[in-house]
Structure formats: C-alpha cells, structure tokens
C-alpha cells in the first residue's frame, strides 16, 4: 500500500494518522524506546501542521510555543508548513518550527 503524503490527505485522514502516530509514540515510550518515541511525536506534529489554516499565522506576530511554557516565537515568514523566525530572549538565530506548535498570544484568536 502506498503511503499518502500529508498534503494529499483529507482532514479526517490526517486526524486518524495523528491518532495512530500518538498511539505508536505512547507504546514506544512505555517500552523505553526514546528515539522511536521522538520520531512518532515529530511525525504527529508535522501531520497536525496540515490541519492549521496558514492564514492564522501572521508574519511579524508573536506566538506561544506549545510544550515550552514561557517561550515565545516571532514569525518572520512562512515556508511550507514551517514558520521561520526567532525565539524571544536567548540567542537570536533563525529557526523553523512546525506551525502546529504555535499558539496565538492574544486571547480570542
């Protein structure tokens, strides 16, 4: 069976894929297979990025980073399903984060 890439999947297929990946990650974590756990977690994040409406990620805006309390990310531009920009605070080096881990700072958005 050929695997579909995430961009070709429907919303339903993506949600099923994310659930399967999270289940595989949970099992790997239980078995103590840390690297396999990390791979499945990252794949789930990438699949989730295809559920994000890219119009909701605005260059120049600040976003919270899910899973990193107190860390903020300023988006410079989007390329594919990644937001490129800088974390506030530390070294100012450009990095790319999947759009699925960005949450609006402003309430009500």
Chimera marker file (.cmm) of the C-alpha trace (Angstrom):
<marker_set name="trace">
<marker id="1" x="0.000" y="0.000" z="0.000" r="1" g="1" b="0" radius="0.5"/>
<marker id="2" x="1.326" y="3.419" z="-0.966" r="1" g="1" b="0" radius="0.5"/>
<marker id="3" x="1.560" y="5.986" z="1.797" r="1" g="1" b="0" radius="0.5"/>
<marker id="4" x="-0.102" y="9.316" z="1.050" r="1" g="1" b="0" radius="0.5"/>
<marker id="5" x="1.809" y="12.446" z="1.908" r="1" g="1" b="0" radius="0.5"/>
<marker id="6" x="0.150" y="14.678" z="4.467" r="1" g="1" b="0" radius="0.5"/>
<marker id="7" x="-0.663" y="17.371" z="1.910" r="1" g="1" b="0" radius="0.5"/>
<marker id="8" x="-2.809" y="14.888" z="-0.051" r="1" g="1" b="0" radius="0.5"/>
<marker id="9" x="-4.802" y="13.699" z="2.985" r="1" g="1" b="0" radius="0.5"/>
<marker id="10" x="-8.270" y="14.848" z="3.974" r="1" g="1" b="0" radius="0.5"/>
<marker id="11" x="-8.850" y="16.347" z="7.418" r="1" g="1" b="0" radius="0.5"/>
<marker id="12" x="-10.343" y="13.027" z="8.567" r="1" g="1" b="0" radius="0.5"/>
<marker id="13" x="-7.342" y="11.059" z="7.285" r="1" g="1" b="0" radius="0.5"/>
<marker id="14" x="-4.957" y="13.476" z="8.987" r="1" g="1" b="0" radius="0.5"/>
<marker id="15" x="-6.775" y="13.145" z="12.312" r="1" g="1" b="0" radius="0.5"/>
<marker id="16" x="-6.652" y="9.325" z="12.015" r="1" g="1" b="0" radius="0.5"/>
<marker id="17" x="-2.934" y="9.458" z="11.157" r="1" g="1" b="0" radius="0.5"/>
<marker id="18" x="-2.220" y="11.720" z="14.149" r="1" g="1" b="0" radius="0.5"/>
<marker id="19" x="-4.118" y="9.337" z="16.466" r="1" g="1" b="0" radius="0.5"/>
<marker id="20" x="-2.159" y="6.342" z="15.121" r="1" g="1" b="0" radius="0.5"/>
<marker id="21" x="1.176" y="8.155" z="15.481" r="1" g="1" b="0" radius="0.5"/>
<marker id="22" x="0.365" y="9.220" z="19.037" r="1" g="1" b="0" radius="0.5"/>
<marker id="23" x="-0.557" y="5.627" z="19.904" r="1" g="1" b="0" radius="0.5"/>
<marker id="24" x="2.743" y="4.362" z="18.422" r="1" g="1" b="0" radius="0.5"/>
<marker id="25" x="4.588" y="7.069" z="20.388" r="1" g="1" b="0" radius="0.5"/>
<marker id="26" x="2.812" y="6.031" z="23.596" r="1" g="1" b="0" radius="0.5"/>
<marker id="27" x="3.781" y="2.377" z="23.067" r="1" g="1" b="0" radius="0.5"/>
<marker id="28" x="7.402" y="3.309" z="22.293" r="1" g="1" b="0" radius="0.5"/>
<marker id="29" x="7.513" y="5.432" z="25.450" r="1" g="1" b="0" radius="0.5"/>
<marker id="30" x="6.156" y="2.536" z="27.534" r="1" g="1" b="0" radius="0.5"/>
<marker id="31" x="8.835" y="0.261" z="26.083" r="1" g="1" b="0" radius="0.5"/>
<marker id="32" x="11.510" y="2.868" z="26.802" r="1" g="1" b="0" radius="0.5"/>
<marker id="33" x="12.455" y="3.327" z="23.129" r="1" g="1" b="0" radius="0.5"/>
<marker id="34" x="13.162" y="7.043" z="23.368" r="1" g="1" b="0" radius="0.5"/>
<marker id="35" x="14.345" y="7.681" z="19.799" r="1" g="1" b="0" radius="0.5"/>
<marker id="36" x="11.310" y="5.901" z="18.294" r="1" g="1" b="0" radius="0.5"/>
<marker id="37" x="9.036" y="7.897" z="20.609" r="1" g="1" b="0" radius="0.5"/>
<marker id="38" x="10.620" y="11.154" z="19.393" r="1" g="1" b="0" radius="0.5"/>
<marker id="39" x="10.181" y="10.179" z="15.723" r="1" g="1" b="0" radius="0.5"/>
<marker id="40" x="6.467" y="9.425" z="16.150" r="1" g="1" b="0" radius="0.5"/>
<marker id="41" x="5.920" y="12.625" z="18.145" r="1" g="1" b="0" radius="0.5"/>
<marker id="42" x="7.574" y="14.695" z="15.391" r="1" g="1" b="0" radius="0.5"/>
<marker id="43" x="5.581" y="12.952" z="12.665" r="1" g="1" b="0" radius="0.5"/>
<marker id="44" x="2.364" y="13.695" z="14.588" r="1" g="1" b="0" radius="0.5"/>
<marker id="45" x="3.374" y="17.374" z="14.847" r="1" g="1" b="0" radius="0.5"/>
<marker id="46" x="4.006" y="17.516" z="11.105" r="1" g="1" b="0" radius="0.5"/>
<marker id="47" x="0.671" y="15.853" z="10.310" r="1" g="1" b="0" radius="0.5"/>
<marker id="48" x="-1.033" y="18.340" z="12.645" r="1" g="1" b="0" radius="0.5"/>
<marker id="49" x="0.638" y="21.197" z="10.758" r="1" g="1" b="0" radius="0.5"/>
<marker id="50" x="-1.540" y="20.308" z="7.754" r="1" g="1" b="0" radius="0.5"/>
<marker id="51" x="-4.654" y="20.968" z="9.859" r="1" g="1" b="0" radius="0.5"/>
<marker id="52" x="-3.551" y="24.552" z="10.595" r="1" g="1" b="0" radius="0.5"/>
<marker id="53" x="-5.022" y="27.343" z="8.472" r="1" g="1" b="0" radius="0.5"/>
<marker id="54" x="-1.850" y="29.138" z="7.356" r="1" g="1" b="0" radius="0.5"/>
<marker id="55" x="-3.774" y="32.434" z="7.228" r="1" g="1" b="0" radius="0.5"/>
<marker id="56" x="-3.872" y="32.298" z="11.043" r="1" g="1" b="0" radius="0.5"/>
<marker id="57" x="-0.055" y="32.517" z="11.241" r="1" g="1" b="0" radius="0.5"/>
<marker id="58" x="0.861" y="36.139" z="10.544" r="1" g="1" b="0" radius="0.5"/>
<marker id="59" x="4.452" y="37.235" z="9.857" r="1" g="1" b="0" radius="0.5"/>
<marker id="60" x="5.548" y="39.846" z="12.388" r="1" g="1" b="0" radius="0.5"/>
<marker id="61" x="3.286" y="38.417" z="15.108" r="1" g="1" b="0" radius="0.5"/>
<marker id="62" x="4.344" y="36.729" z="18.334" r="1" g="1" b="0" radius="0.5"/>
<marker id="63" x="3.226" y="33.185" z="19.237" r="1" g="1" b="0" radius="0.5"/>
<marker id="64" x="3.492" y="30.926" z="22.277" r="1" g="1" b="0" radius="0.5"/>
<marker id="65" x="5.324" y="27.649" z="21.683" r="1" g="1" b="0" radius="0.5"/>
<marker id="66" x="3.168" y="24.677" z="22.752" r="1" g="1" b="0" radius="0.5"/>
<marker id="67" x="5.078" y="22.425" z="25.090" r="1" g="1" b="0" radius="0.5"/>
<marker id="68" x="7.523" y="25.187" z="26.051" r="1" g="1" b="0" radius="0.5"/>
<marker id="69" x="5.853" y="27.309" z="28.750" r="1" g="1" b="0" radius="0.5"/>
<marker id="70" x="7.063" y="30.901" z="28.811" r="1" g="1" b="0" radius="0.5"/>
<marker id="71" x="8.765" y="30.675" z="25.413" r="1" g="1" b="0" radius="0.5"/>
<marker id="72" x="7.669" y="32.926" z="22.576" r="1" g="1" b="0" radius="0.5"/>
<marker id="73" x="8.417" y="32.898" z="18.875" r="1" g="1" b="0" radius="0.5"/>
<marker id="74" x="8.299" y="35.835" z="16.460" r="1" g="1" b="0" radius="0.5"/>
<marker id="75" x="7.352" y="34.695" z="12.967" r="1" g="1" b="0" radius="0.5"/>
<marker id="76" x="9.308" y="36.337" z="10.156" r="1" g="1" b="0" radius="0.5"/>
<marker id="77" x="7.881" y="34.311" z="7.251" r="1" g="1" b="0" radius="0.5"/>
<marker id="78" x="6.205" y="31.020" z="6.331" r="1" g="1" b="0" radius="0.5"/>
<marker id="79" x="7.673" y="28.380" z="4.057" r="1" g="1" b="0" radius="0.5"/>
<marker id="80" x="5.560" y="25.293" z="3.549" r="1" g="1" b="0" radius="0.5"/>
<marker id="81" x="4.217" y="24.165" z="6.906" r="1" g="1" b="0" radius="0.5"/>
<marker id="82" x="7.008" y="25.845" z="8.860" r="1" g="1" b="0" radius="0.5"/>
<marker id="83" x="7.146" y="29.271" z="10.460" r="1" g="1" b="0" radius="0.5"/>
<marker id="84" x="10.626" y="30.804" z="10.299" r="1" g="1" b="0" radius="0.5"/>
<marker id="85" x="11.701" y="33.313" z="12.877" r="1" g="1" b="0" radius="0.5"/>
<marker id="86" x="13.283" y="33.793" z="16.287" r="1" g="1" b="0" radius="0.5"/>
<marker id="87" x="12.638" y="32.793" z="19.884" r="1" g="1" b="0" radius="0.5"/>
<marker id="88" x="12.457" y="35.727" z="22.249" r="1" g="1" b="0" radius="0.5"/>
<marker id="89" x="15.113" y="36.011" z="24.864" r="1" g="1" b="0" radius="0.5"/>
<marker id="90" x="18.097" y="33.792" z="24.024" r="1" g="1" b="0" radius="0.5"/>
<marker id="91" x="20.422" y="33.824" z="21.064" r="1" g="1" b="0" radius="0.5"/>
<marker id="92" x="18.854" y="35.474" z="18.060" r="1" g="1" b="0" radius="0.5"/>
<marker id="93" x="19.297" y="32.740" z="15.494" r="1" g="1" b="0" radius="0.5"/>
<marker id="94" x="16.741" y="31.930" z="12.847" r="1" g="1" b="0" radius="0.5"/>
<marker id="95" x="14.928" y="28.627" z="13.162" r="1" g="1" b="0" radius="0.5"/>
<marker id="96" x="11.880" y="26.920" z="11.711" r="1" g="1" b="0" radius="0.5"/>
<marker id="97" x="9.050" y="25.481" z="13.796" r="1" g="1" b="0" radius="0.5"/>
<marker id="98" x="6.070" y="23.477" z="12.538" r="1" g="1" b="0" radius="0.5"/>
<marker id="99" x="3.018" y="25.753" z="12.539" r="1" g="1" b="0" radius="0.5"/>
<marker id="100" x="1.184" y="23.138" z="14.615" r="1" g="1" b="0" radius="0.5"/>
<marker id="101" x="3.126" y="24.093" z="17.773" r="1" g="1" b="0" radius="0.5"/>
<marker id="102" x="2.391" y="27.814" z="17.573" r="1" g="1" b="0" radius="0.5"/>
<marker id="103" x="-0.451" y="29.288" z="19.621" r="1" g="1" b="0" radius="0.5"/>
<marker id="104" x="-1.646" y="32.905" z="19.475" r="1" g="1" b="0" radius="0.5"/>
<marker id="105" x="-0.538" y="35.120" z="22.367" r="1" g="1" b="0" radius="0.5"/>
<marker id="106" x="-3.607" y="37.328" z="22.099" r="1" g="1" b="0" radius="0.5"/>
<marker id="107" x="-6.798" y="35.844" z="23.575" r="1" g="1" b="0" radius="0.5"/>
<marker id="108" x="-9.782" y="35.368" z="21.312" r="1" g="1" b="0" radius="0.5"/>
<marker id="109" x="-7.824" y="34.476" z="18.169" r="1" g="1" b="0" radius="0.5"/>
<link id1="1" id2="2" r="1" g="1" b="0" radius="0.2"/>
<link id1="2" id2="3" r="1" g="1" b="0" radius="0.2"/>
<link id1="3" id2="4" r="1" g="1" b="0" radius="0.2"/>
<link id1="4" id2="5" r="1" g="1" b="0" radius="0.2"/>
<link id1="5" id2="6" r="1" g="1" b="0" radius="0.2"/>
<link id1="6" id2="7" r="1" g="1" b="0" radius="0.2"/>
<link id1="7" id2="8" r="1" g="1" b="0" radius="0.2"/>
<link id1="8" id2="9" r="1" g="1" b="0" radius="0.2"/>
<link id1="9" id2="10" r="1" g="1" b="0" radius="0.2"/>
<link id1="10" id2="11" r="1" g="1" b="0" radius="0.2"/>
<link id1="11" id2="12" r="1" g="1" b="0" radius="0.2"/>
<link id1="12" id2="13" r="1" g="1" b="0" radius="0.2"/>
<link id1="13" id2="14" r="1" g="1" b="0" radius="0.2"/>
<link id1="14" id2="15" r="1" g="1" b="0" radius="0.2"/>
<link id1="15" id2="16" r="1" g="1" b="0" radius="0.2"/>
<link id1="16" id2="17" r="1" g="1" b="0" radius="0.2"/>
<link id1="17" id2="18" r="1" g="1" b="0" radius="0.2"/>
<link id1="18" id2="19" r="1" g="1" b="0" radius="0.2"/>
<link id1="19" id2="20" r="1" g="1" b="0" radius="0.2"/>
<link id1="20" id2="21" r="1" g="1" b="0" radius="0.2"/>
<link id1="21" id2="22" r="1" g="1" b="0" radius="0.2"/>
<link id1="22" id2="23" r="1" g="1" b="0" radius="0.2"/>
<link id1="23" id2="24" r="1" g="1" b="0" radius="0.2"/>
<link id1="24" id2="25" r="1" g="1" b="0" radius="0.2"/>
<link id1="25" id2="26" r="1" g="1" b="0" radius="0.2"/>
<link id1="26" id2="27" r="1" g="1" b="0" radius="0.2"/>
<link id1="27" id2="28" r="1" g="1" b="0" radius="0.2"/>
<link id1="28" id2="29" r="1" g="1" b="0" radius="0.2"/>
<link id1="29" id2="30" r="1" g="1" b="0" radius="0.2"/>
<link id1="30" id2="31" r="1" g="1" b="0" radius="0.2"/>
<link id1="31" id2="32" r="1" g="1" b="0" radius="0.2"/>
<link id1="32" id2="33" r="1" g="1" b="0" radius="0.2"/>
<link id1="33" id2="34" r="1" g="1" b="0" radius="0.2"/>
<link id1="34" id2="35" r="1" g="1" b="0" radius="0.2"/>
<link id1="35" id2="36" r="1" g="1" b="0" radius="0.2"/>
<link id1="36" id2="37" r="1" g="1" b="0" radius="0.2"/>
<link id1="37" id2="38" r="1" g="1" b="0" radius="0.2"/>
<link id1="38" id2="39" r="1" g="1" b="0" radius="0.2"/>
<link id1="39" id2="40" r="1" g="1" b="0" radius="0.2"/>
<link id1="40" id2="41" r="1" g="1" b="0" radius="0.2"/>
<link id1="41" id2="42" r="1" g="1" b="0" radius="0.2"/>
<link id1="42" id2="43" r="1" g="1" b="0" radius="0.2"/>
<link id1="43" id2="44" r="1" g="1" b="0" radius="0.2"/>
<link id1="44" id2="45" r="1" g="1" b="0" radius="0.2"/>
<link id1="45" id2="46" r="1" g="1" b="0" radius="0.2"/>
<link id1="46" id2="47" r="1" g="1" b="0" radius="0.2"/>
<link id1="47" id2="48" r="1" g="1" b="0" radius="0.2"/>
<link id1="48" id2="49" r="1" g="1" b="0" radius="0.2"/>
<link id1="49" id2="50" r="1" g="1" b="0" radius="0.2"/>
<link id1="50" id2="51" r="1" g="1" b="0" radius="0.2"/>
<link id1="51" id2="52" r="1" g="1" b="0" radius="0.2"/>
<link id1="52" id2="53" r="1" g="1" b="0" radius="0.2"/>
<link id1="53" id2="54" r="1" g="1" b="0" radius="0.2"/>
<link id1="54" id2="55" r="1" g="1" b="0" radius="0.2"/>
<link id1="55" id2="56" r="1" g="1" b="0" radius="0.2"/>
<link id1="56" id2="57" r="1" g="1" b="0" radius="0.2"/>
<link id1="57" id2="58" r="1" g="1" b="0" radius="0.2"/>
<link id1="58" id2="59" r="1" g="1" b="0" radius="0.2"/>
<link id1="59" id2="60" r="1" g="1" b="0" radius="0.2"/>
<link id1="60" id2="61" r="1" g="1" b="0" radius="0.2"/>
<link id1="61" id2="62" r="1" g="1" b="0" radius="0.2"/>
<link id1="62" id2="63" r="1" g="1" b="0" radius="0.2"/>
<link id1="63" id2="64" r="1" g="1" b="0" radius="0.2"/>
<link id1="64" id2="65" r="1" g="1" b="0" radius="0.2"/>
<link id1="65" id2="66" r="1" g="1" b="0" radius="0.2"/>
<link id1="66" id2="67" r="1" g="1" b="0" radius="0.2"/>
<link id1="67" id2="68" r="1" g="1" b="0" radius="0.2"/>
<link id1="68" id2="69" r="1" g="1" b="0" radius="0.2"/>
<link id1="69" id2="70" r="1" g="1" b="0" radius="0.2"/>
<link id1="70" id2="71" r="1" g="1" b="0" radius="0.2"/>
<link id1="71" id2="72" r="1" g="1" b="0" radius="0.2"/>
<link id1="72" id2="73" r="1" g="1" b="0" radius="0.2"/>
<link id1="73" id2="74" r="1" g="1" b="0" radius="0.2"/>
<link id1="74" id2="75" r="1" g="1" b="0" radius="0.2"/>
<link id1="75" id2="76" r="1" g="1" b="0" radius="0.2"/>
<link id1="76" id2="77" r="1" g="1" b="0" radius="0.2"/>
<link id1="77" id2="78" r="1" g="1" b="0" radius="0.2"/>
<link id1="78" id2="79" r="1" g="1" b="0" radius="0.2"/>
<link id1="79" id2="80" r="1" g="1" b="0" radius="0.2"/>
<link id1="80" id2="81" r="1" g="1" b="0" radius="0.2"/>
<link id1="81" id2="82" r="1" g="1" b="0" radius="0.2"/>
<link id1="82" id2="83" r="1" g="1" b="0" radius="0.2"/>
<link id1="83" id2="84" r="1" g="1" b="0" radius="0.2"/>
<link id1="84" id2="85" r="1" g="1" b="0" radius="0.2"/>
<link id1="85" id2="86" r="1" g="1" b="0" radius="0.2"/>
<link id1="86" id2="87" r="1" g="1" b="0" radius="0.2"/>
<link id1="87" id2="88" r="1" g="1" b="0" radius="0.2"/>
<link id1="88" id2="89" r="1" g="1" b="0" radius="0.2"/>
<link id1="89" id2="90" r="1" g="1" b="0" radius="0.2"/>
<link id1="90" id2="91" r="1" g="1" b="0" radius="0.2"/>
<link id1="91" id2="92" r="1" g="1" b="0" radius="0.2"/>
<link id1="92" id2="93" r="1" g="1" b="0" radius="0.2"/>
<link id1="93" id2="94" r="1" g="1" b="0" radius="0.2"/>
<link id1="94" id2="95" r="1" g="1" b="0" radius="0.2"/>
<link id1="95" id2="96" r="1" g="1" b="0" radius="0.2"/>
<link id1="96" id2="97" r="1" g="1" b="0" radius="0.2"/>
<link id1="97" id2="98" r="1" g="1" b="0" radius="0.2"/>
<link id1="98" id2="99" r="1" g="1" b="0" radius="0.2"/>
<link id1="99" id2="100" r="1" g="1" b="0" radius="0.2"/>
<link id1="100" id2="101" r="1" g="1" b="0" radius="0.2"/>
<link id1="101" id2="102" r="1" g="1" b="0" radius="0.2"/>
<link id1="102" id2="103" r="1" g="1" b="0" radius="0.2"/>
<link id1="103" id2="104" r="1" g="1" b="0" radius="0.2"/>
<link id1="104" id2="105" r="1" g="1" b="0" radius="0.2"/>
<link id1="105" id2="106" r="1" g="1" b="0" radius="0.2"/>
<link id1="106" id2="107" r="1" g="1" b="0" radius="0.2"/>
<link id1="107" id2="108" r="1" g="1" b="0" radius="0.2"/>
<link id1="108" id2="109" r="1" g="1" b="0" radius="0.2"/>
</marker_set>
